[in-house]
Amino acid sequence: MPVTIAEVARRSGVSKSTVSRYLNGLYDHMGVDTRDRIAQVIAELDYRPNALARSLKQKRTHTVGAIVANILNPFSTSIIRGIEDTLQEAGFNLILCNADDDPVKERDYVNMLVDKQIDGLIVNTTGCNNSLIAQVNQHTPVVLIDRKAPEIGVDTVTVDSASGVRQAIDHMVALGHRRIAMFTLPYDHVSPRLERVQAYQAALAGHGLPVREEWLIRTGIAEADIAAKLQELVGAGDSDAKPTAIFCANNLITMSVVRALKKMGLAIPDKVSVLGFDDWDWAELIEPPITVVAQPVYDMGNKAATMLIKRLKAARPPKRPATVMFKPELIKRKSCGEQEAE
């Protein structure tokens, strides 16, 4: 016979409602001794709550959906870890979906997750399904991560991209660079990409440097595409008319730029300096170590999950959405000529 909540309550010397509150993490008016006693009995009896019964009774599935733009991106991996660790600690399960920066795929995942009656949604959106996400938010709490969409009216976790880009450009200018190009993914609907482009243009102008449209390169992350654009930008020809530094808008672009430059035989930073937005494990291990603007990515995932859980557990969730903006940090290594400048 399966162990019941009534048996746990009897052996613990408490009511079934007290055991139920313990299982749901509602410890506000529960003594430590009571919590420890219930935990011990649950362990001794190997009690496992009936998830389906709990869901029907509470009208909750204790499941959260998360949609990321590209699961191969180390940025997404760290975001997911922060989300998952926080949800697991709070007793929630996670359904993870990879949209591949595809609005149609993202839309299908949103609809699928809603059909599965998730309790909440965390999404790193393409920016093309905002009306659908706003509709979902009317009955299922949504948190945007690394995206801004004020018109949706949902909780948001993001990073101060403009500050990070200013730090990057200021650093390169301080090292003597005056001709700085930028590689970015298409940014029409994705808020941080647009913010980084605008901040790049503003930072150059702030230093009295020309903003050259032909040095703002939109590209995918495929190394072949980036190599072709790099060949045109910094390949053979008058070196005085070419960029001396490249700012990469995310880590996948940075990786492809570094590989392509090495294959072209253009030494970093002797021929071309490189600075990337986003850090990743190998950035400090390759030669030369790559200078980056790092985001507190795990903390961002943790905060997004925390905000969602707070809404789910609140008796009266706040009507106004909250926005948390993290600060990025410039990590100086050796890919911009730092060693020579010391």
Secondary structure, DSSP 8 states (H G I E B T S, - for coil): ----HHHHHHHHTS-HHHHHHHHTT--TT--HHHHHHHHHHHHHHT----HHHHHHHHT---EEEEEES-TTSHHHHHHHHHHHHHHHHTT-EEEEEE-TT-HHHHHHHHHHHHHTT-SEEEE---SS-HHHHHHHHTTS-EEEES---TTT--EEEEE-HHHHHHHHHHHHHHTT---EEEEE---SS-HHHHHHHHHHHHHHHHTT----GGGEEE--S-HHHHHHHHHHHHSSS-GGGS-SEEEESSHHHHHHHHHHHHHTT--TTTT-EEEEES--GGGGTSSS--EEEE--HHHHHHHHHHHHHHHHH-SS--SS--EEEE--EEE--STTSHHHH-
